[in-house]
Amino acid sequence: MRVGFESNNWAETGYSIKHGYEWLQGDLSTVTWTKWIWNKFNIPKHFFIAWLSIHDRLRLRDRLCELGVYNEEACLLCVSVLENLQHLFFKCKYSKVCMVNICAWIGIRFRMCNIEDAWKVWIRGIKDQIKRKVLLAALTAILYHIWLARNHSYCQKTVINP
């Protein structure tokens, strides 16, 4: 705190808890995905998986292979390519079928994207705030259920029909 007092001239200008807290926090980058993840229409277990996804913290095979925990890199759902975040949720045949079907049901066009931009693409052009929140909750639910199908295929050795 002494460094903060000296660098911010709090002795002359006055100290406040707010300024001290902001100094301790440092420079925080703002994230754009908060409206997607912390949407009040989301179910907690859905937004937890989405939050892990956005931080790239899901235990996918690419990471497990890097850590030496697992030696098979193939995707559990399509058994063809390296399982990573981008592949599992957006490039895998299984997830594409899920996304295309849900997008058709909702009435929006499916576009290939990544985890950081998916929510932006889904709500683009939607003016109604309630419809936006429902779309974001649907995206979060899709991610959760793809993750659930992936884990089911690992434990049960069978892939659930999308």
C-alpha positions, 0 to 999 in steps of 0.5 A, spaced: 500 500 500 505 504 501 507 504 493 500 506 492 500 512 496 507 514 493 505 513 486 498 516 486 499 521 491 494 519 496 497 523 501 495 530 498 489 528 494 486 523 499 485 516 499 479 512 498 477 505 499 475 505 492 481 508 489 485 503 493 481 497 491 482 499 483 489 500 484 490 493 487 486 490 481 490 493 476 488 494 469 482 489 468 480 488 461 473 488 459 470 482 456 464 482 451 461 475 453 458 477 460 451 478 457 451 471 454 454 467 459 450 470 465 444 471 462 438 470 467 435 465 462 441 460 462 441 454 467 447 454 472 450 447 469 449 450 462 453 457 463 458 453 467 460 449 461 459 455 457 464 459 462 469 453 462 469 453 454 470 461 453 476 460 458 478 454 454 478 450 460 474 444 458 478 437 459 478 436 451 483 430 448 488 435 445 489 438 452 489 431 456 494 429 450 499 435 452 499 433 459 500 426 458 494 423 461 491 420 455 494 418 448 488 418 443 487 425 440 481 423 436 474 426 437 469 422 441 463 424 437 466 423 430 472 419 431 476 423 425 480 429 427 483 432 433 478 434 439 479 441 441 474 446 443 473 449 436 472 442 433 468 439 438 463 445 438 463 448 431 467 443 426 465 436 428 459 433 424 455 431 430 455 438 433 454 441 426 448 437 425 445 439 432 447 447 430 444 446 424 437 443 426 437 448 432 438 454 428 433 451 423 428 450 428 429 457 431 429 461 424 436 463 424 441 461 419 447 457 421 454 460 420 461 457 422 464 461 427 468 460 434 466 460 441 468 467 442 464 470 436 458 465 436 453 469 441 454 475 437 453 471 430 446 468 433 443 475 436 445 479 430 439 483 427 435 481 433 432 487 436 427 484 441 431 483 448 427 477 450 428 473 444 436 475 444 436 472 451 432 466 449 437 465 443 443 466 448 440 461 452 439 456 447 446 457 444 448 455 451 444 449 452 447 446 445 454 447 448 452 443 454 448 438 451 454 437 446 459 436 452 454 431 455 454 427 449 461 427 448 462 425 455 456 420 454 460 417 448 466 416 453 463 413 458 458 409 455 462 407 448 456 409 444 454 416 441 447 419 442 443 420 436 443 428 435 
